[in-house]
């Protein structure tokens, strides 16, 4: 894999009046399933923790354990296993149903508790007791429990780095991204499971392999099919993953990660016969205005989003800077051009 390295460029500017007030630096890379980097800006070789962008790969490990067959896991359940969901009823109901079939309660989930991402869902629960079901990672953790029960692994410490399931997940991520296991630094994700880092270009190539040249073709196909069939379960209302997949049905698979990570996979087509992965990393970890603006701009520059879809999504996810009287004071705008390396 040929990597493109340059000083961290400004990807997104935030203006106020006649001047730029804030700048977000980072990197964007587009790579095929063969590992060829086609376009990039910034350091495509920088190590980047996948965070929740690892979820499609973690779901592959769940399938490889045989959990889908043993517990008759449905496509909607698989979509939630790969999700960072809003904690809306349609999400928590799916996770609760899966846990019930496993013979477990939400207390078995080791992801911790946080309010739903969705404001409306959080407001409806004001005064109620929140559970781990509302955690955006609850589906992933339910899938991990299903894998443990299938493989005969302990379920009380499945989030531990030394647990055999986490060893299997690490192997899947390494193989999908084409990176030696020993070259992937490890950290602790917000939901308590291990998270690994890989070069940004390798992550992009790993996502392309969800569609082409996958080392795990059947498992990859099942994860992709589930996510594309039910994008509302992958994120939810007002979530860019869901809206991107709806804007380009069957043509974009989207998954964000914390700390400014966003990866999109594109199936094989005339322009990209070996599929394509597009990865964004915002250097300061911004997971709102900068990450969204950078990914939307990259997809538009690669002609993977129509002008109409780009305008609609930009209006929703790169909103102008407003005063407290709703006056427009500035804007959030992309400030980069991808460099073609093909």
SERO-4910 file (N, C-alpha, C, O; in steps of 0.05 Angstrom, whole numbers):
BEGIN
 pado doro    nc1    nc2    nc3   cac1   cac2   cac3    cc1    cc2    cc3    oc1    oc2    oc3
  Unk    A     17    -24      0      0      0      0     18     25      0     35     28     18
  Unk    A     14     42    -19     28     68    -20     13     89     -4    -10     94    -10
  Unk    A     26    100     15     13    120     32     20    148     23     42    153     13
  Unk    A      2    166     28      6    194     21      9    210     47     -8    208     65
  Unk    A     31    224     50     37    238     74     41    268     68     57    275     51
  Unk    A     28    285     83     32    314     81     25    325    109     12    312    125
  Unk    A     34    349    115     27    362    140     -4    363    143    -18    365    123
  Unk    A    -13    362    167    -42    362    171    -55    387    159    -50    409    170
  Unk    A    -70    384    138    -82    408    126   -108    416    140   -119    400    155
  Unk    A   -117    440    135   -143    448    145   -164    435    128   -164    439    103
  Unk    A   -181    419    140   -203    407    125   -228    423    126   -243    424    106
  Unk    A   -233    436    148   -258    451    152   -252    478    166   -237    479    185
  Unk    A   -265    499    155   -263    525    167   -289    533    178   -311    526    168
  Unk    A   -288    549    200   -312    561    212   -308    591    211   -291    602    224
  Unk    A   -325    604    195   -323    633    192   -341    648    211   -362    637    220
  Unk    A   -334    673    216   -352    692    230   -348    719    216   -326    730    217
  Unk    A   -369    728    203   -367    753    189   -347    750    166   -349    732    149
  Unk    A   -327    767    166   -308    769    144   -282    753    148   -264    754    132
  Unk    A   -280    738    170   -256    724    176   -261    695    185   -283    688    193
  Unk    A   -241    679    183   -242    651    193   -236    651    222   -215    661    231
  Unk    A   -254    640    238   -251    641    267   -238    615    278   -223    616    297
  Unk    A   -245    593    266   -235    567    275   -228    549    251   -239    552    230
  Unk    A   -209    531    256   -200    513    235   -198    484    247   -188    480    269
  Unk    A   -207    465    231   -204    437    239   -186    423    219   -191    423    195
  Unk    A   -164    412    229   -145    398    211   -150    368    212   -163    357    230
  Unk    A   -139    354    193   -142    325    192   -133    312    166   -116    324    152
  Unk    A   -144    289    161   -137    274    137   -161    260    125   -179    253    140
  Unk    A   -160    257     99   -181    242     84   -166    224     65   -147    232     52
  Unk    A   -175    199     62   -163    180     43   -184    163     31   -203    154     44
  Unk    A   -180    157      5   -198    139    -10   -180    116    -20   -161    121    -35
  Unk    A   -186     92    -13   -170     69    -20   -188     46    -29   -211     43    -21
  Unk    A   -177     29    -47   -192      6    -57   -187    -18    -40   -171    -18    -22
  Unk    A   -202    -40    -46   -199    -65    -32   -172    -78    -37   -164    -96    -22
  Unk    A   -158    -70    -58   -132    -80    -63   -110    -65    -48    -87    -72    -49
  Unk    A   -118    -44    -34   -100    -28    -19    -89     -4    -33    -72     11    -23
  Unk    A    -98      1    -58    -88     24    -73   -101     49    -64   -126     51    -62
  Unk    A    -85     69    -57    -95     95    -49   -100    112    -74    -81    118    -89
  Unk    A   -125    119    -79   -132    134   -103   -131    164    -99   -123    179   -117
  Unk    A   -140    173    -76   -141    201    -70   -136    205    -40   -142    188    -24
  Unk    A   -124    228    -34   -119    233     -5   -112    263     -1   -105    277    -20
  Unk    A   -115    271     23   -104    297     32    -97    293     62   -112    281     77
  Unk    A    -74    303     70    -65    298     97    -50    272     99    -43    259     79
  Unk    A    -44    263    123    -28    239    128    -45    214    128    -58    208    148
  Unk    A    -45    200    106    -62    176    104    -49    152    118    -62    132    121
  Unk    A    -24    155    128    -11    134    142    -13    137    172     -2    120    187
  Unk    A    -26    158    182    -28    162    211    -44    140    224    -64    131    213
  Unk    A    -35    132    248    -50    113    263    -75    125    274    -75    148    284
  Unk    A    -97    111    272   -123    121    280   -139     99    294   -142     77    282
  Unk    A   -148    104    318   -166     85    331   -192     84    316   -204    104    309
  Unk    A   -201     60    310   -226     57    295   -251     65    311   -270     75    300
  Unk    A   -249     62    338   -272     67    354   -297     53    343   -295     29    336
  Unk    A   -320     66    341   -344     52    332   -344     45    302   -361     31    293
  Unk    A   -324     56    287   -322     47    259   -313     18    257   -313      7    236
  Unk    A   -305      6    280   -297    -22    280   -322    -40    280   -319    -65    277
  Unk    A   -345    -30    285   -368    -47    290   -375    -66    267   -382    -89    273
  Unk    A   -373    -59    242   -378    -79    221   -358   -103    223   -366   -125    218
  Unk    A   -333    -97    231   -314   -118    234   -319   -135    259   -316   -159    258
  Unk    A   -328   -122    280   -335   -136    304   -360   -154    299   -361   -176    310
  Unk    A   -378   -145    282   -401   -161    275   -392   -186    259   -404   -207    261
  Unk    A   -372   -183    242   -361   -206    227   -352   -227    247   -357   -251    243
  Unk    A   -339   -219    268   -329   -239    288   -353   -253    302   -351   -277    308
  Unk    A   -374   -239    306   -398   -251    318   -409   -273    299   -417   -294    308
  Unk    A   -410   -267    273   -420   -286    254   -401   -310    253   -410   -333    252
  Unk    A   -375   -305    253   -355   -327    251   -357   -346    275   -350   -369    273
  Unk    A   -367   -336    297   -370   -353    321   -394   -372    318   -397   -391    334
  Unk    A   -411   -367    298   -434   -384    294   -459   -374    308   -479   -389    309
  Unk    A   -458   -350    318   -481   -340    334   -506   -336    318   -528   -339    329
  Unk    A   -504   -328    293   -528   -323    277   -545   -348    274   -569   -347    277
  Unk    A   -532   -371    270   -546   -396    266   -557   -406    293   -580   -414    295
  Unk    A   -541   -404    314   -549   -416    339   -573   -401    351   -592   -413    361
  Unk    A   -573   -374    349   -594   -358    361   -613   -346    341   -629   -328    348
  Unk    A   -611   -355    316   -629   -345    295   -630   -314    294   -651   -302    293
  Unk    A   -606   -303    295   -604   -274    294   -614   -263    268   -605   -272    247
  Unk    A   -632   -244    268   -644   -233    244   -628   -211    232   -609   -201    245
  Unk    A   -635   -203    208   -621   -181    195   -624   -155    211   -604   -141    214
  Unk    A   -647   -148    221   -649   -124    238   -631   -125    262   -619   -106    270
  Unk    A   -630   -149    275   -613   -152    298   -583   -149    290   -568   -137    305
  Unk    A   -576   -159    267   -548   -156    258   -542   -127    252   -520   -118    258
  Unk    A   -561   -113    241   -557    -84    236   -552    -69    262   -535    -51    263
  Unk    A   -566    -76    284   -562    -63    309   -536    -72    322   -524    -56    337
  Unk    A   -528    -96    317   -501   -105    327   -479    -88    315   -459    -83    328
  Unk    A   -483    -78    291   -463    -62    277   -468    -32    281   -456    -16    267
  Unk    A   -486    -25    299   -496      3    301   -483     19    323   -473      8    343
  Unk    A   -485     45    320   -482     64    342   -509     78    344   -513    100    334
  Unk    A   -528     65    356   -556     73    353   -564     95    373   -549    102    392
  Unk    A   -587    107    367   -597    130    382   -609    124    409   -613    142    425
  Unk    A   -614     99    414   -628     92    439   -658     98    437   -671    101    457
  Unk    A   -668     99    412   -697    102    408   -711     75    413   -697     54    413
  Unk    A   -737     75    417   -751     49    423   -746     28    402   -743      4    408
  Unk    A   -744     36    376   -740     16    355   -713      2    358   -709    -20    349
  Unk    A   -694     16    371   -667      4    375   -667    -13    400   -658    -36    400
  Unk    A   -677     -2    422   -676    -17    448   -694    -41    447   -688    -61    460
  Unk    A   -716    -40    432   -733    -63    430   -719    -86    416   -722   -110    424
  Unk    A   -704    -80    395   -689   -101    381   -668   -114    399   -665   -138    400
  Unk    A   -653    -97    414   -633   -108    431   -645   -124    454   -635   -146    461
  Unk    A   -667   -114    465   -681   -129    487   -691   -156    477   -689   -176    491
  Unk    A   -701   -156    453   -711   -182    441   -689   -202    438   -692   -226    443
  Unk    A   -666   -192    429   -643   -210    425   -633   -221    452   -628   -245    455
  Unk    A   -631   -203    472   -622   -212    498   -641   -233    510   -633   -252    522
  Unk    A   -667   -229    506   -687   -248    516   -682   -275    504   -685   -296    517
  Unk    A   -676   -276    478   -671   -301    465   -645   -314    475   -642   -338    474
  Unk    A   -627   -298    484   -602   -308    495   -606   -318    524   -588   -330    535
  Unk    A   -629   -312    536   -634   -319    564   -620   -300    583   -614   -307    605
  Unk    A   -615   -275    574   -601   -255    590   -618   -230    594   -638   -226    580
  Unk    A   -610   -213    612   -623   -188    617   -603   -165    610   -579   -171    606
  Unk    A   -612   -140    609   -593   -118    604   -570   -116    624   -550   -104    618
  Unk    A   -573   -128    647   -552   -128    667   -527   -142    657   -505   -137    667
  Unk    A   -530   -160    637   -507   -174    627   -490   -157    608   -467   -164    603
  Unk    A   -501   -135    599   -486   -117    581   -465   -102    596   -472    -90    617
  Unk    A   -441   -102    587   -419    -88    601   -411    -62    589   -389    -52    593
  Unk    A   -430    -50    573   -424    -25    559   -428      0    576   -420     21    568
  Unk    A   -441     -3    599   -447     21    615   -473     34    605   -486     25    587
  Unk    A   -480     56    619   -505     70    614   -500     99    606   -484    112    619
  Unk    A   -514    108    586   -514    137    580   -542    144    568   -555    126    557
  Unk    A   -550    169    569   -576    176    558   -576    172    528   -555    172    515
  Unk    A   -599    167    516   -601    164    487   -589    188    472   -591    211    481
  Unk    A   -575    182    450   -565    204    433   -587    222    423   -583    246    421
  Unk    A   -609    210    416   -631    225    405   -645    242    427   -653    232    448
  Unk    A   -647    268    422   -658    286    442   -687    280    449   -695    280    473
  Unk    A   -703    273    429   -731    267    434   -733    242    452   -749    240    470
  Unk    A   -717    222    445   -717    197    461   -708    202    489   -719    191    509
  Unk    A   -687    219    492   -677    226    519   -698    241    535   -701    236    559
  Unk    A   -712    259    522   -732    275    536   -755    257    546   -766    261    568
  Unk    A   -763    237    529   -785    219    537   -777    203    562   -795    194    576
  Unk    A   -751    199    566   -742    183    588   -735    199    613   -725    187    633
  Unk    A   -739    225    612   -733    241    636   -748    231    660   -772    228    660
  Unk    A   -733    226    681   -745    216    706   -747    186    707   -752    174    728
  Unk    A   -742    172    684   -742    143    683   -714    132    689   -695    147    688
  Unk    A   -713    107    695   -687     94    700   -676     85    674   -687     68    660
  Unk    A   -653     95    667   -639     87    643   -625     60    647   -617     54    670
  Unk    A   -622     44    626   -608     19    628   -587     18    606   -585     36    589
  Unk    A   -571     -3    606   -551     -6    585   -563     -9    557   -549     -6    537
  Unk    A   -589    -16    556   -602    -17    530   -600      9    515   -599      9    490
  Unk    A   -600     32    529   -599     58    516   -572     66    507   -569     85    491
  Unk    A   -551     51    516   -524     57    506   -523     52    476   -534     32    466
  Unk    A   -510     69    461   -509     66    432   -495     41    423   -499     32    401
  Unk    A   -479     28    441   -465      4    435   -479    -22    445   -467    -43    444
  Unk    A   -503    -19    455   -516    -43    467   -520    -65    448   -518    -89    455
  Unk    A   -525    -59    422   -528    -80    403   -503    -96    399   -503   -121    397
  Unk    A   -481    -81    397   -455    -95    394   -449   -113    417   -440   -136    414
  Unk    A   -455   -104    441   -449   -120    465   -468   -144    466   -459   -165    475
  Unk    A   -493   -141    457   -510   -164    456   -500   -185    436   -501   -209    441
  Unk    A   -489   -175    414   -477   -193    394   -453   -207    406   -449   -231    400
  Unk    A   -437   -193    421   -414   -206    434   -422   -228    453   -410   -249    455
  Unk    A   -443   -222    468   -453   -243    487   -463   -267    472   -459   -290    480
  Unk    A   -477   -263    449   -486   -285    433   -462   -302    423   -463   -326    422
  Unk    A   -441   -288    415   -417   -302    405   -405   -318    428   -396   -341    423
  Unk    A   -403   -307    452   -392   -321    474   -408   -346    481   -397   -368    486
  Unk    A   -434   -343    482   -451   -366    489   -448   -388    468   -449   -412    474
  Unk    A   -445   -381    443   -442   -400    421   -415   -415    423   -414   -439    419
  Unk    A   -394   -400    429   -367   -411    429   -360   -424    456   -339   -436    458
  Unk    A   -377   -420    476   -371   -431    502   -351   -414    518   -337   -424    536
  Unk    A   -350   -388    511   -332   -370    525   -346   -358    550   -371   -357    550
  Unk    A   -331   -349    570   -343   -336    593   -358   -310    584   -349   -297    565
  Unk    A   -379   -304    597   -395   -280    590   -391   -257    610   -400   -235    605
  Unk    A   -378   -262    633   -376   -241    653   -353   -222    649   -351   -202    662
  Unk    A   -335   -229    631   -312   -212    626   -306   -210    596   -283   -208    587
  Unk    A   -327   -212    579   -323   -212    550   -310   -187    540   -301   -186    517
  Unk    A   -310   -165    556   -298   -140    547   -268   -138    554   -256   -118    547
  Unk    A   -257   -158    567   -229   -158    575   -211   -163    551   -218   -179    533
  Unk    A   -189   -149    550   -170   -152    527   -161   -181    523   -157   -189    500
  Unk    A   -158   -195    545   -148   -223    543   -170   -243    537   -164   -267    533
  Unk    A   -195   -234    535   -217   -253    530   -214   -264    501   -206   -249    483
  Unk    A   -220   -290    497   -216   -302    470   -233   -288    449   -225   -288    426
  Unk    A   -256   -277    456   -272   -263    436   -257   -238    426   -257   -232    402
  Unk    A   -245   -223    444   -231   -199    436   -206   -206    419   -198   -191    402
  Unk    A   -194   -229    425   -172   -239    409   -182   -244    380   -168   -238    361
  Unk    A   -205   -257    378   -217   -262    352   -224   -237    337   -219   -235    313
  Unk    A   -235   -217    351   -242   -192    339   -217   -177    329   -216   -167    307
  Unk    A   -196   -177    345   -171   -164    337   -160   -177    311   -151   -163    293
  Unk    A   -163   -203    309   -153   -217    285   -170   -209    261   -158   -205    239
  Unk    A   -196   -207    264   -213   -199    241   -205   -171    232   -203   -166    208
  Unk    A   -202   -153    251   -195   -125    243   -168   -125    229   -165   -111    208
  Unk    A   -149   -139    239   -122   -140    227   -124   -151    198   -111   -140    180
  Unk    A   -138   -173    195   -140   -185    168   -156   -168    149   -147   -164    126
  Unk    A   -178   -156    158   -194   -139    140   -178   -114    132   -180   -106    109
  Unk    A   -162   -103    150   -147    -79    144   -120    -84    132   -106    -66    124
  Unk    A   -111   -110    132    -86   -117    121    -62   -107    137    -42    -98    126
  Unk    A    -65   -108    164    -45    -98    182    -37   -120    201    -55   -134    211
  Unk    A    -11   -124    206     -3   -144    226    -15   -138    254    -17   -115    262
  Unk    A    -24   -159    267    -36   -155    294    -18   -140    312    -27   -122    327
  Unk    A      8   -146    312     26   -133    330     31   -104    323     43    -90    339
  Unk    A     22    -95    300     26    -67    292      2    -50    299      2    -26    292
  Unk    A    -18    -61    312    -42    -46    319    -41    -39    349    -45    -57    366
  Unk    A    -37    -14    356    -39     -6    384    -67    -10    395    -86     -9    380
  Unk    A    -69    -16    421    -95    -21    433   -101      0    453    -84     11    467
  Unk    A   -127      6    456   -137     24    477   -163     14    487   -172     -8    480
  Unk    A   -175     29    505   -201     22    517   -222     40    506   -221     65    509
  Unk    A   -242     29    493   -264     45    481   -282     55    503   -282     45    526
  Unk    A   -299     74    496   -318     85    516   -337     65    527   -347     68    549
  Unk    A   -343     44    512   -362     23    521   -348      0    534   -360    -21    539
  Unk    A   -322      3    541   -306    -15    557   -292    -37    541   -274    -50    552
  Unk    A   -299    -42    516   -284    -63    501   -259    -51    490   -256    -27    487
  Unk    A   -240    -68    482   -215    -58    470   -221    -45    443   -240    -53    429
  Unk    A   -205    -25    436   -206    -13    410   -178    -12    399   -159     -7    414
  Unk    A   -175    -17    373   -148    -18    361   -145      4    341   -164     15    329
  Unk    A   -119     11    336   -112     32    317    -98     19    293    -84      0    295
  Unk    A   -103     32    270    -90     23    245    -85     48    228    -98     69    233
  Unk    A    -68     46    208    -65     69    190    -91     76    177   -107     59    170
  Unk    A    -96    102    173   -122    111    162   -127     98    134   -150     91    128
  Unk    A   -106     96    118   -110     84     91   -117     55     93   -133     45     77
  Unk    A   -106     41    113   -113     13    117   -142      9    126   -155    -10    118
  Unk    A   -152     28    142   -180     27    150   -198     32    126   -218     18    123
  Unk    A   -191     51    109   -207     55     85   -207     30     67   -228     22     57
  Unk    A   -184     17     64   -183     -7     48   -199    -30     61   -212    -45     47
  Unk    A   -198    -31     88   -214    -51    102   -244    -48     97   -258    -68     94
  Unk    A   -253    -23     95   -281    -19     89   -287    -26     60   -309    -37     55
  Unk    A   -269    -21     42   -274    -29     14   -277    -60     13   -292    -70     -3
  Unk    A   -262    -74     30   -263   -103     30   -289   -114     41   -295   -138     38
  Unk    A   -305    -97     53   -332   -106     60   -348   -113     35   -366   -129     36
  Unk    A   -341   -100     13   -355   -104    -12   -340   -121    -32   -352   -133    -49
  Unk    A   -313   -122    -31   -298   -136    -51   -272   -148    -39   -260   -136    -21
  Unk    A   -264   -171    -49   -239   -184    -40   -238   -188    -10   -216   -187      2
  Unk    A   -261   -193      2   -261   -196     31   -248   -223     39   -254   -243     26
  Unk    A   -232   -224     60   -222   -249     70   -244   -266     82   -242   -290     86
  Unk    A   -267   -252     89   -290   -265    101   -314   -258     84   -331   -242     93
  Unk    A   -316   -268     59   -337   -258     40   -365   -262     50   -382   -244     47
  Unk    A   -372   -286     60   -400   -290     68   -407   -272     92   -429   -260     92
  Unk    A   -390   -271    112   -395   -254    135   -397   -225    128   -415   -210    137
  Unk    A   -379   -216    110   -380   -188    102   -406   -181     87   -419   -161     92
  Unk    A   -414   -199     70   -439   -195     55   -463   -193     74   -481   -176     70
  Unk    A   -464   -210     94   -487   -210    112   -487   -184    129   -509   -173    133
  Unk    A   -464   -174    138   -464   -149    153   -472   -126    135   -489   -110    143
  Unk    A   -461   -125    111   -468   -103     92   -498   -103     86   -511    -83     86
  Unk    A   -508   -127     79   -536   -129     72   -554   -120     95   -574   -106     90
  Unk    A   -547   -127    119   -564   -119    142   -563    -89    146   -584    -76    151
  Unk    A   -540    -77    144   -537    -48    149   -551    -32    127   -565    -12    133
  Unk    A   -548    -41    102   -561    -27     80   -591    -30     80   -606    -12     72
  Unk    A   -601    -53     89   -630    -58     89   -644    -42    111   -667    -34    107
  Unk    A   -630    -36    133   -643    -22    156   -625      0    166   -615     -1    188
  Unk    A   -620     21    149   -602     43    158   -612     57    182   -596     69    197
  Unk    A   -639     57    187   -649     71    211   -641     57    236   -641     69    258
  Unk    A   -633     32    235   -624     17    259   -594     22    264   -585     17    286
  Unk    A   -580     30    244   -551     35    246   -545     61    262   -525     63    276
  Unk    A   -563     80    259   -561    106    273   -587    114    285   -593    110    309
  Unk    A   -604    125    267   -631    134    276   -637    161    266   -624    171    247
  Unk    A   -656    174    278   -665    201    270   -642    221    273   -628    221    294
  Unk    A   -639    238    253   -618    260    255   -590    248    257   -573    260    271
  Unk    A   -585    226    245   -558    214    246   -547    211    218   -561    202    199
  Unk    A   -522    219    214   -511    221    187   -507    193    174   -510    191    150
  Unk    A   -502    173    190   -499    146    178   -525    138    165   -526    129    142
  Unk    A   -547    141    179   -573    134    168   -580    151    144   -589    140    124
  Unk    A   -576    177    145   -583    195    123   -566    191     99   -576    193     76
  Unk    A   -540    185    102   -523    179     79   -532    154     65   -533    154     40
  Unk    A   -538    133     80   -546    108     67   -573    111     53   -579     97     33
  Unk    A   -590    128     64   -616    133     51   -613    150     26   -628    148      7
  Unk    A   -593    168     27   -589    186      4   -578    172    -20   -582    180    -43
  Unk    A   -564    150    -16   -552    134    -38   -557    105    -32   -538     90    -26
  Unk    A   -582     96    -35   -589     68    -27   -572     47    -41   -571     47    -66
  Unk    A   -559     30    -26   -543      9    -37   -516     18    -48   -501      1    -56
  Unk    A   -511     44    -48   -486     54    -60   -466     64    -39   -443     69    -46
  Unk    A   -475     69    -15   -458     78      6   -464     63     32   -488     61     40
  Unk    A   -444     53     46   -447     42     72   -431     60     91   -407     64     87
  Unk    A   -444     71    111   -431     91    128   -430     83    157   -449     72    168
  Unk    A   -407     89    170   -405     84    198   -385    104    211   -362    106    203
  Unk    A   -396    119    230   -379    138    244   -365    125    268   -373    103    277
  Unk    A   -345    139    278   -332    131    303   -326    156    319   -325    178    308
  Unk    A   -322    153    345   -316    176    362   -290    189    354   -273    177    340
  Unk    A   -285    213    365   -261    228    361   -255    234    331   -233    232    322
  Unk    A   -277    241    317   -273    252    290   -268    231    269   -256    237    249
  Unk    A   -277    206    273   -273    185    253   -299    180    238   -321    179    250
  Unk    A   -297    176    212   -320    169    195   -309    153    171   -290    162    158
  Unk    A   -321    130    166   -312    114    143   -337    106    127   -358     99    138
  Unk    A   -334    107    101   -355    100     82   -345     79     63   -322     81     53
  Unk    A   -361     59     57   -354     39     37   -371     41     12   -395     47     14
  Unk    A   -359     37    -11   -373     39    -37   -370     13    -51   -348      3    -54
  Unk    A   -392      1    -61   -390    -25    -74   -377    -22   -102   -374      0   -112
  Unk    A   -368    -45   -113   -355    -44   -139   -373    -31   -160   -397    -36   -160
  Unk    A   -361    -15   -177   -376     -2   -198   -356      3   -221   -333     -4   -219
  Unk    A   -365     15   -243   -348     20   -266   -323     36   -258   -301     30   -267
  Unk    A   -327     57   -242   -304     74   -234   -286     61   -214   -262     65   -213
  Unk    A   -298     44   -197   -283     32   -175   -289      1   -175   -303     -9   -158
  Unk    A   -277    -13   -194   -283    -42   -196   -274    -58   -172   -285    -79   -167
  Unk    A   -255    -47   -157   -246    -61   -132   -258    -48   -107   -247    -49    -86
  Unk    A   -282    -36   -111   -296    -22    -89   -278      1    -78   -256      5    -88
  Unk    A   -289     15    -59   -275     38    -48   -282     42    -19   -305     38    -11
  Unk    A   -262     51     -4   -267     59     24   -257     88     26   -236     95     17
  Unk    A   -273    105     40   -266    133     44   -265    137     74   -285    133     88
  Unk    A   -242    146     84   -239    149    113   -231    178    120   -215    190    106
  Unk    A   -244    188    141   -238    215    150   -229    213    179   -241    198    195
  Unk    A   -209    229    186   -201    232    214   -196    262    219   -179    274    207
  Unk    A   -212    273    238   -208    301    246   -188    301    269   -192    288    289
  Unk    A   -167    317    266   -145    316    284   -152    324    313   -142    312    332
  Unk    A   -170    343    316   -178    352    343   -200    335    355   -210    341    377
  Unk    A   -209    315    340   -230    297    351   -258    306    347   -276    294    358
  Unk    A   -262    329    333   -290    339    330   -307    318    315   -300    309    294
  Unk    A   -329    311    328   -346    291    316   -373    302    307   -392    287    303
  Unk    A   -374    328    304   -398    341    295   -394    356    269   -393    345    248
  Unk    A   -391    382    272   -390    399    248   -367    393    229   -370    392    205
  Unk    A   -343    388    240   -320    383    223   -321    356    209   -317    354    185
  Unk    A   -326    335    225   -327    308    213   -348    306    192   -343    295    170
  Unk    A   -372    317    197   -393    315    177   -386    331    152   -390    320    130
  Unk    A   -377    355    155   -370    372    132   -348    359    115   -349    360     91
  Unk    A   -328    347    128   -306    335    114   -315    311     98   -308    308     74
  Unk    A   -331    293    110   -339    270     95   -358    277     72   -355    266     50
  Unk    A   -377    295     77   -395    303     55   -379    315     32   -385    309      9
  Unk    A   -360    332     38   -344    344     17   -328    323      2   -326    324    -23
  Unk    A   -316    304     16   -301    283      3   -318    266    -16   -310    260    -38
  Unk    A   -342    259     -7   -360    243    -23   -368    258    -48   -371    247    -69
  Unk    A   -373    284    -45   -381    301    -68   -357    303    -87   -361    301   -111
  Unk    A   -333    308    -77   -310    310    -95   -305    284   -110   -295    285   -132
  Unk    A   -311    262    -98   -308    236   -111   -332    228   -128   -333    207   -140
  Unk    A   -351    247   -130   -376    243   -145   -391    218   -136   -403    203   -152
  Unk    A   -391    215   -110   -406    193    -97   -433    202    -85   -449    186    -77
  Unk    A   -436    229    -85   -461    241    -76   -470    260    -98   -454    275   -109
  Unk    A   -496    260   -105   -506    279   -124   -505    307   -112   -504    310    -88
  Unk    A   -506    327   -130   -507    354   -120   -530    359   -102   -528    373    -82
  Unk    A   -553    348   -109   -577    352    -93   -574    339    -65   -581    352    -45
  Unk    A   -564    315    -65   -561    301    -39   -540    316    -22   -543    318      2
  Unk    A   -519    326    -35   -498    340    -20   -510    365     -8   -505    372     16
  Unk    A   -526    380    -23   -538    405    -13   -557    399     10   -557    413     31
  Unk    A   -573    378      7   -592    371     28   -578    363     54   -585    371     76
  Unk    A   -557    346     52   -543    336     75   -526    358     88   -523    359    112
  Unk    A   -515    375     71   -499    397     82   -517    417     97   -509    427    118
  Unk    A   -541    422     87   -559    439    101   -566    428    129   -572    443    147
  Unk    A   -566    402    131   -574    388    156   -551    385    175   -554    387    199
  Unk    A   -527    379    164   -505    372    182   -482    392    182   -463    389    197
  Unk    A   -484    413    166   -464    435    168   -480    461    170   -477    479    153
  Unk    A   -495    463    191   -512    486    194   -496    512    199   -474    510    210
  Unk    A   -507    535    191   -492    560    195   -489    566    225   -504    556    242
  Unk    A   -470    584    231   -466    594    258   -487    616    263   -489    635    248
  Unk    A   -503    612    284   -525    631    290   -520    646    316   -507    637    334
  Unk    A   -532    670    317   -533    685    342   -556    674    359   -571    656    349
  Unk    A   -559    684    383   -581    675    400   -608    686    390   -629    679    401
  Unk    A   -607    704    370   -632    713    357   -636    700    330   -652    710    314
  Unk    A   -621    679    325   -623    663    300   -613    678    276   -621    672    253
  Unk    A   -596    698    280   -584    712    257   -559    695    247   -545    683    264
  Unk    A   -555    694    221   -532    680    211   -507    696    216   -504    719    206
  Unk    A   -488    685    231   -463    699    238   -439    688    223   -419    701    221
  Unk    A   -441    663    213   -419    651    199   -427    624    188   -451    617    188
  Unk    A   -407    610    178   -413    584    165   -391    564    171   -369    571    177
  Unk    A   -399    539    168   -380    516    169   -376    507    140   -395    499    127
  Unk    A   -351    506    131   -346    500    103   -321    483     99   -302    487    113
  Unk    A   -321    465     80   -297    450     74   -276    468     62   -282    487     48
  Unk    A   -251    461     67   -229    478     58   -207    461     45   -183    469     45
  Unk    A   -214    438     34   -194    421     22   -202    411     -5   -226    411    -12
  Unk    A   -183    402    -21   -188    388    -46   -172    362    -45   -148    362    -40
  Unk    A   -185    340    -50   -171    314    -51   -151    314    -74   -156    325    -95
  Unk    A   -128    302    -68   -107    300    -89   -108    272   -101   -106    252    -87
  Unk    A   -111    271   -127   -113    245   -141    -85    233   -142    -66    246   -151
  Unk    A    -83    207   -134    -57    193   -135    -57    170   -155    -37    157   -158
  Unk    A    -80    166   -168    -82    143   -186    -68    149   -212    -68    132   -230
***
